[in-house]
Amino acid sequence: MFLLRIIKNKYFIVTVVFVVWVAFFAQYDIVSQYKLREELHEMNTKIEYLDKEVSRLQAEKKALQTDSATLEKYAREKYYMKTQHEDVFVFDTVKNTP
């Protein structure tokens, strides 16, 4: 009896309709909030990765500018540079198996 009286109350009905509308049909409903939160998490992860990458590249740049041995190693590995009386052999590490 008490439950039936509450359900028939117009304020209760309006409140329930309002809550359902806001939760599922409004511009900022629960589903879109969840998707936005996931997108924000992905972007923050990407920002952390890019910050680490920038730090690594700045350290590599500083090492190349200050240390001639590092510069020589970089030139040999990346651009296959050599001295006059050397031969450079490049090995392909990809296996071509059928």
JOURPE-V265100 format. One record per run of one state. SS is the DSSP state (helix for helix, strand for strand, loop for the rest). FROM is the first residue (numbers start at 1). TO is the last residue. If there is no record, write none. Layout:
ss & from & to
SS & FROM & TO
SS & FROM & TO
//
This chain:
ss & from & to
loop & 1 & 1
helix & 2 & 8
loop & 9 & 9
helix & 10 & 25
loop & 26 & 29
helix & 30 & 66
loop & 67 & 67
helix & 68 & 79
loop & 80 & 98
//
